[in-house]
Amino acid sequence: MVFPSFTFLSLMFAILFRVLEFKSVLDAEEIDLKLLRKLAFSVGCPHEESVRSKCWKILLNYLPLKRQDWKKHLQEQRATYRQFIDEMIVQPGAKHDFSEREDVTFEDHPLNPNPDSEWSQFFKDNEMLIQIDKDCRRLCPDLAFFQSATPHPCVDVIKNERRLNSLRKRVEQSTLRSQIISKNRLGITTADFKRPKKSAYDDFVVLPEGEEAHWEVAERILFVYAKLNPGQGYVQGMNEILGPIYYTMASDADDDTQENAEADSFWCFTNLMSEIRDNFIKHLDESECGIGSLMRRFMSTVQDKDMALYLKLIEQDVKPQFFAFRWLTLMLSQEFQLPDVQRLWDTLFADGDRFKFLLYVCCSMLILVREDLLTNDFSANMKLLQNYPITDITRILSKAVEVSGRL
């Protein structure tokens, strides 16, 4: 008989203790938010017993602090999201029954030049949808999860596929593809109707009718969000913010959490975007609340914590736009493997200063490779920062805590 090693038993005991520690907070009649933030920030949220999914819902202000309010709140929010799907993922004209009309002159039709036409908006939405579709197909390409079928497809959408109401059908039937849409010098949208050359985009296989891949669920969430926020719409990179949230909900062991992962992820994503959305609005880049200001704060943090390193970056003209733009905008979701991103986000979501700690994390990433940065030339430093070499997220977080003075 082979007995478990002492190290293995110690690890399992530590995990069990951590789960029990979180559950004692989550099972209380009213959540102690301060204590929950302290736990999540310092040790990270375990995924066992649905702890992480519950913690993220609370830390992202989706679940109320009183447990007795959870059931009603979830029912209302999930029902509202289903209503959004009914209202927004419907082809204009499909909701009208023209079969009993004797006249052939419809109030609205695909060639209607009126900018208020439902069909005009439909075609504009299709251009946005094509970009969302392209981005979601390549979500976390190193994981098979997003390409696999969800056990809980949207029944209403699957049921209406033959009426072209699903986003999948809209993409398949759309003549305009992302590779052939362009704008001329006058700013007028033009299109080449010849089929473009085969690209990597064509290699993703769509599941059979009646099934949905997880990336299709993410696509629907982003489309609904964009429709509800027309002033912002969809911006590339939002898919990378949604990905870890949806994965956390959809891979949870609890059946109810899995079944409602789409709606819950939508609301958590919406709440998170309400706090970081200015980073995705181009005309705010140089404003006090835009990404330009955030990068300046980042460089100021580097200057304060390591002057020699700061001066080296200035000397070589290694601008934060070259590397920190992606780090800050996407909350480092592209720099680490998904499990490490989840651990990092446990801490970031628990940050009472709402993502100020992200600046210290990014600063610590520089400090941990400072010897290389101080000796490398410009090209080597750019390659290093755009392909960050350290993968130990625990080491990075420990350094960030030290740099921030939260010891």
C-alpha positions as CSV (number, residue, x, y, z in Angstrom):
1,M,0.0,0.0,0.0
2,V,1.3,3.4,-1.0
3,F,0.6,6.2,1.6
4,P,0.4,9.9,0.7
5,S,3.5,11.8,1.4
6,F,3.7,14.2,4.3
7,T,4.1,17.1,1.8
8,F,0.9,16.1,0.0
9,L,-1.1,15.8,3.3
10,S,0.2,19.1,4.5
11,L,-0.9,20.7,1.2
12,M,-4.4,19.2,1.4
13,F,-4.8,20.2,5.0
14,A,-3.8,23.8,4.1
15,I,-6.3,23.9,1.3
16,L,-9.1,22.5,3.6
17,F,-8.2,25.0,6.3
18,R,-8.3,27.9,3.8
19,V,-11.7,26.7,2.4
20,L,-13.2,26.5,5.9
21,E,-11.8,30.0,6.7
22,F,-13.6,31.5,3.7
23,K,-16.8,29.5,4.2
24,S,-17.0,30.8,7.8
25,V,-17.2,34.3,6.2
26,L,-19.5,33.4,3.3
27,D,-21.9,31.4,5.5
28,A,-22.6,34.3,7.9
29,E,-26.0,36.0,7.8
30,E,-24.2,39.2,6.7
31,I,-20.9,39.1,4.9
32,D,-18.0,40.9,6.7
33,L,-16.7,42.6,3.6
34,K,-13.6,43.9,5.3
35,L,-12.6,40.4,6.5
36,L,-13.4,38.9,3.1
37,R,-11.2,41.4,1.4
38,K,-8.4,40.7,3.8
39,L,-8.6,37.0,3.2
40,A,-8.9,37.3,-0.6
41,F,-6.1,39.8,-0.8
42,S,-3.6,37.9,1.2
43,V,-4.1,34.2,0.4
44,G,-6.4,34.2,-2.7
45,C,-9.7,32.6,-3.1
46,P,-9.8,28.7,-3.3
47,H,-11.9,27.4,-6.2
48,E,-13.2,24.5,-4.1
49,E,-16.8,24.7,-2.7
50,S,-17.7,27.5,-5.1
51,V,-15.7,29.9,-2.9
52,R,-14.0,31.9,-5.7
53,S,-17.2,32.4,-7.7
54,K,-19.1,33.6,-4.6
55,C,-16.2,35.9,-3.5
56,W,-15.9,37.5,-7.0
57,K,-19.7,38.1,-7.1
58,I,-19.5,39.9,-3.7
59,L,-16.2,41.8,-4.4
60,L,-17.6,43.0,-7.8
61,N,-20.7,44.2,-6.1
62,Y,-23.1,41.7,-7.7
63,L,-24.2,39.9,-4.6
64,P,-25.6,41.9,-1.7
65,L,-23.9,41.5,1.7
66,K,-27.0,39.9,3.4
67,R,-27.3,36.3,2.5
68,Q,-31.1,36.3,2.8
69,D,-31.2,38.7,-0.2
70,W,-29.2,36.5,-2.5
71,K,-31.9,34.2,-3.9
72,K,-34.3,37.0,-4.8
73,H,-31.5,39.2,-6.2
74,L,-30.1,36.4,-8.4
75,Q,-33.6,35.5,-9.7
76,E,-34.3,39.1,-10.7
77,Q,-30.9,39.8,-12.3
78,R,-30.9,36.5,-14.2
79,A,-34.4,37.2,-15.5
80,T,-33.4,40.7,-16.6
81,Y,-30.5,39.3,-18.6
82,R,-32.8,36.8,-20.3
83,Q,-35.0,39.7,-21.2
84,F,-32.0,41.5,-22.7
85,I,-31.3,38.4,-24.9
86,D,-35.0,38.4,-26.1
87,E,-34.9,42.1,-27.0
88,M,-31.4,42.4,-28.5
89,I,-30.6,39.2,-30.2
90,V,-33.5,39.3,-32.7
91,Q,-33.2,40.1,-36.3
92,P,-35.2,43.2,-37.2
93,G,-38.3,42.2,-39.0
94,A,-38.4,38.8,-37.4
95,K,-40.4,40.1,-34.5
96,H,-43.1,41.4,-36.9
97,D,-45.6,39.0,-38.4
98,F,-46.0,40.1,-42.1
99,S,-47.7,36.9,-43.2
100,E,-51.2,38.3,-42.8
101,R,-50.5,41.7,-44.4
102,E,-52.0,42.2,-47.9
103,D,-49.8,45.1,-48.9
104,V,-46.2,44.6,-49.9
105,T,-44.8,48.0,-48.8
106,F,-43.4,47.5,-45.4
107,E,-42.6,50.3,-43.0
108,D,-39.1,49.0,-42.7
109,H,-36.9,46.9,-45.0
110,P,-33.2,46.2,-45.6
111,L,-32.8,48.9,-48.2
112,N,-34.5,51.6,-46.1
113,P,-32.1,54.6,-46.2
114,N,-33.6,56.1,-43.0
115,P,-30.8,56.1,-40.3
116,D,-33.5,55.3,-37.7
117,S,-34.3,52.1,-39.6
118,E,-34.1,48.9,-37.5
119,W,-32.3,47.3,-40.5
120,S,-29.7,50.1,-40.6
121,Q,-28.9,49.5,-37.0
122,F,-28.8,45.8,-37.7
123,F,-26.1,46.2,-40.3
124,K,-24.0,48.4,-38.0
125,D,-24.4,45.8,-35.2
126,N,-23.1,43.2,-37.6
127,E,-19.8,45.0,-38.1
128,M,-19.4,45.1,-34.4
129,L,-20.5,41.5,-34.0
130,I,-17.9,40.3,-36.5
131,Q,-15.1,41.8,-34.4
132,I,-16.5,40.3,-31.2
133,D,-16.8,36.9,-32.9
134,K,-13.2,37.0,-34.2
135,D,-11.9,37.9,-30.7
136,C,-14.0,35.4,-28.8
137,R,-13.0,32.5,-31.0
138,R,-9.4,32.9,-29.9
139,L,-10.1,33.3,-26.2
140,C,-7.4,31.6,-24.1
141,P,-6.1,29.5,-27.1
142,D,-4.0,27.4,-24.7
143,L,-7.2,26.0,-23.1
144,A,-9.6,23.6,-24.7
145,F,-12.4,25.0,-22.4
146,F,-13.6,27.9,-24.6
147,Q,-13.8,25.7,-27.7
148,S,-15.7,22.9,-25.9
149,A,-19.5,22.8,-25.7
150,T,-21.3,24.3,-22.7
151,P,-23.7,21.9,-21.0
152,H,-26.1,24.8,-20.6
153,P,-26.6,26.4,-24.0
154,C,-29.1,29.3,-24.2
155,V,-32.3,27.4,-25.0
156,D,-34.1,30.4,-26.5
157,V,-31.3,31.1,-29.0
158,I,-30.9,27.5,-29.9
159,K,-34.7,27.2,-30.4
160,N,-34.7,30.2,-32.8
161,E,-31.6,29.4,-34.8
162,R,-33.6,28.6,-37.9
163,R,-35.1,32.1,-37.8
164,L,-31.6,33.5,-37.9
165,N,-32.0,35.0,-34.5
166,S,-28.8,33.6,-33.1
167,L,-25.5,35.5,-33.3
168,R,-23.9,32.4,-34.9
169,K,-26.4,32.6,-37.8
170,R,-25.9,36.4,-38.1
171,V,-22.2,35.9,-38.5
172,E,-22.6,33.0,-40.9
173,Q,-25.1,34.9,-43.1
174,S,-23.3,38.2,-43.0
175,T,-21.8,39.2,-46.3
176,L,-19.4,41.7,-44.8
177,R,-16.5,40.1,-43.0
178,S,-13.9,41.6,-40.8
179,Q,-11.2,41.1,-43.4
180,I,-13.0,42.9,-46.2
181,I,-14.5,45.9,-44.3
182,S,-12.4,49.1,-44.6
183,K,-12.8,52.9,-44.8
184,N,-11.6,55.1,-47.6
185,R,-9.9,58.5,-47.1
186,L,-13.2,60.2,-46.8
187,G,-14.2,58.0,-43.9
188,I,-16.8,56.1,-45.9
189,T,-17.1,52.4,-45.2
190,T,-16.3,50.2,-48.2
191,A,-16.2,46.5,-48.8
192,D,-14.7,44.0,-51.2
193,F,-17.3,41.2,-51.8
194,K,-14.7,38.7,-53.0
195,R,-14.0,36.0,-50.4
196,P,-10.7,36.8,-48.7
197,K,-7.8,34.4,-48.5
198,K,-8.0,31.7,-45.9
199,S,-6.7,32.8,-42.5
200,A,-6.3,31.4,-39.0
201,Y,-9.7,32.8,-38.3
202,D,-11.3,30.2,-40.6
203,D,-9.7,27.3,-38.7
204,F,-12.1,27.4,-35.7
205,V,-14.8,24.9,-36.0
206,V,-18.3,25.9,-35.0
207,L,-20.2,23.1,-33.1
208,P,-23.2,21.4,-34.6
209,E,-26.6,23.1,-34.5
210,G,-28.1,22.7,-31.0
211,E,-24.8,23.0,-29.3
212,E,-22.9,26.1,-28.2
213,A,-19.2,26.5,-27.4
214,H,-18.2,28.5,-24.3
215,W,-16.7,31.2,-26.6
216,E,-20.2,31.7,-28.2
217,V,-21.6,32.4,-24.8
218,A,-18.9,35.0,-24.2
219,E,-19.7,36.5,-27.6
220,R,-23.3,36.9,-26.6
221,I,-22.4,38.5,-23.3
222,L,-20.2,41.1,-25.0
223,F,-22.8,41.8,-27.7
224,V,-25.5,42.4,-25.2
225,Y,-23.1,44.6,-23.1
226,A,-22.2,46.6,-26.2
227,K,-25.9,47.1,-27.2
228,L,-26.6,48.4,-23.7
229,N,-23.7,50.8,-23.8
230,P,-23.9,52.4,-27.3
231,G,-21.7,55.3,-26.3
232,Q,-18.8,52.8,-25.7
233,G,-19.8,49.8,-27.7
234,Y,-17.3,46.9,-28.0
235,V,-13.6,47.6,-27.8
236,Q,-11.0,45.0,-28.5
237,G,-9.6,43.7,-25.2
238,M,-13.0,43.5,-23.4
239,N,-13.0,39.8,-24.3
240,E,-9.8,39.3,-22.3
241,I,-11.5,41.0,-19.3
242,L,-14.6,38.8,-19.6
243,G,-12.7,35.5,-20.2
244,P,-11.4,34.9,-16.6
245,I,-14.8,35.9,-15.1
246,Y,-16.8,33.6,-17.3
247,Y,-14.4,30.7,-16.9
248,T,-14.6,31.1,-13.1
249,M,-18.4,30.9,-13.1
250,A,-18.8,28.2,-15.9
251,S,-16.1,25.9,-14.5
252,D,-17.6,26.0,-10.9
253,A,-18.5,22.6,-9.5
254,D,-21.9,23.8,-8.4
255,D,-24.7,23.0,-10.9
256,D,-26.7,26.2,-10.3
257,T,-23.5,28.4,-10.7
258,Q,-22.7,26.6,-14.0
259,E,-26.2,26.8,-15.3
260,N,-26.4,30.6,-14.7
261,A,-22.8,31.3,-15.5
262,E,-23.8,33.5,-18.5
263,A,-26.1,35.8,-16.7
264,D,-23.9,36.1,-13.6
265,S,-20.8,36.7,-15.7
266,F,-22.6,39.4,-17.6
267,W,-23.4,41.3,-14.4
268,C,-20.0,40.8,-12.9
269,F,-18.4,42.0,-16.1
270,T,-20.7,45.0,-16.3
271,N,-19.9,46.0,-12.7
272,L,-16.1,45.6,-13.3
273,M,-16.3,47.6,-16.6
274,S,-18.1,50.4,-14.7
275,E,-14.9,50.9,-12.8
276,I,-12.4,50.5,-15.6
277,R,-14.4,51.5,-18.7
278,D,-12.5,54.8,-19.1
279,N,-9.4,52.8,-20.0
280,F,-11.3,51.6,-23.1
281,I,-12.6,55.0,-24.3
282,K,-10.2,56.5,-26.7
283,H,-11.2,60.1,-26.4
284,L,-10.5,59.9,-22.7
285,D,-7.0,58.6,-23.1
286,E,-5.3,61.9,-22.0
287,S,-8.0,62.9,-19.5
288,E,-7.6,62.6,-15.8
289,C,-9.5,59.4,-15.8
290,G,-8.1,57.8,-19.0
291,I,-5.4,55.2,-19.6
292,G,-2.9,58.0,-20.3
293,S,-3.3,59.3,-16.8
294,L,-3.0,55.7,-15.4
295,M,0.3,55.1,-17.2
296,R,1.6,58.4,-15.9
297,R,0.7,57.3,-12.4
298,F,2.4,54.0,-13.1
299,M,5.7,55.7,-14.1
300,S,5.4,58.0,-11.1
301,T,5.2,54.9,-8.9
302,V,8.3,53.4,-10.6
303,Q,10.1,56.7,-10.1
304,D,9.2,56.8,-6.4
305,K,10.2,53.1,-5.8
306,D,13.3,52.8,-8.0
307,M,14.8,56.0,-9.3
308,A,17.7,54.2,-11.1
309,L,15.3,52.0,-13.0
310,Y,13.1,54.9,-13.9
311,L,16.0,56.9,-15.3
312,K,17.1,53.9,-17.4
313,L,13.6,53.6,-18.9
314,I,13.6,57.4,-19.7
315,E,17.2,57.2,-21.1
316,Q,16.3,54.4,-23.5
317,D,12.9,56.0,-24.3
318,V,11.1,52.8,-23.2
319,K,7.7,54.3,-23.0
320,P,4.9,52.7,-21.0
321,Q,2.7,52.7,-24.1
322,F,5.0,49.9,-25.4
323,F,4.2,47.5,-22.6
324,A,2.2,49.0,-19.7
325,F,-0.7,50.0,-21.8
326,R,-1.6,46.3,-22.2
327,W,-0.7,45.4,-18.6
328,L,-3.0,48.1,-17.2
329,T,-5.8,48.0,-19.6
330,L,-6.2,44.2,-19.5
331,M,-5.3,43.9,-15.8
332,L,-2.4,41.6,-16.8
333,S,-4.7,38.9,-18.2
334,Q,-2.4,38.4,-21.2
335,E,0.8,38.1,-19.2
336,F,0.1,35.0,-17.2
337,Q,-1.7,31.6,-17.5
338,L,-5.4,31.7,-16.5
339,P,-5.0,30.1,-13.1
340,D,-2.4,32.7,-12.2
341,V,-4.7,35.5,-13.6
342,Q,-7.4,34.2,-11.3
343,R,-5.1,34.3,-8.3
344,L,-4.0,37.8,-9.2
345,W,-7.5,39.0,-9.7
346,D,-8.5,37.6,-6.2
347,T,-6.1,40.3,-4.8
348,L,-7.1,43.0,-7.3
349,F,-10.8,42.6,-6.7
350,A,-10.2,42.6,-2.9
351,D,-8.2,45.9,-3.2
352,G,-10.2,48.5,-1.2
353,D,-8.6,51.2,-3.3
354,R,-10.1,49.7,-6.4
355,F,-7.1,48.6,-8.5
356,K,-4.5,51.0,-7.2
357,F,-2.7,47.8,-6.2
358,L,-2.4,47.0,-9.9
359,L,0.1,49.8,-10.2
360,Y,2.3,48.2,-7.5
361,V,2.0,44.8,-9.1
362,C,3.2,46.3,-12.5
363,C,6.0,48.2,-10.7
364,S,7.1,45.1,-8.9
365,M,7.3,43.2,-12.2
366,L,9.8,45.8,-13.4
367,I,11.8,45.7,-10.1
368,L,12.0,41.9,-10.2
369,V,13.9,42.1,-13.6
370,R,15.7,45.4,-12.8
371,E,19.2,43.9,-13.3
372,D,18.4,42.9,-16.8
373,L,16.7,46.2,-17.5
374,L,19.7,48.2,-16.3
375,T,22.2,46.2,-18.5
376,N,20.1,45.5,-21.6
377,D,19.9,47.7,-24.7
378,F,16.6,49.1,-25.9
379,S,15.7,46.1,-28.1
380,A,16.4,43.5,-25.4
381,N,14.4,45.5,-22.9
382,M,11.4,45.8,-25.2
383,K,11.5,42.1,-25.9
384,L,11.7,41.3,-22.2
385,L,8.8,43.6,-21.2
386,Q,6.6,42.5,-24.0
387,N,7.2,38.8,-23.1
388,Y,7.5,39.0,-19.4
389,P,9.7,36.1,-18.2
390,I,8.7,35.6,-14.5
391,T,5.7,33.2,-14.2
392,D,5.6,32.9,-10.4
393,I,2.6,35.0,-9.5
394,T,3.1,34.4,-5.8
395,R,6.6,36.0,-6.0
396,I,5.2,38.9,-7.9
397,L,2.4,39.5,-5.4
398,S,4.7,39.3,-2.5
399,K,7.0,41.9,-4.0
400,A,4.0,44.1,-4.7
401,V,2.9,43.9,-1.1
402,E,6.5,44.9,-0.1
403,V,6.6,47.8,-2.6
404,S,3.2,49.1,-1.5
405,G,4.2,49.1,2.1
406,R,1.3,46.8,3.2
407,L,3.5,44.5,5.1
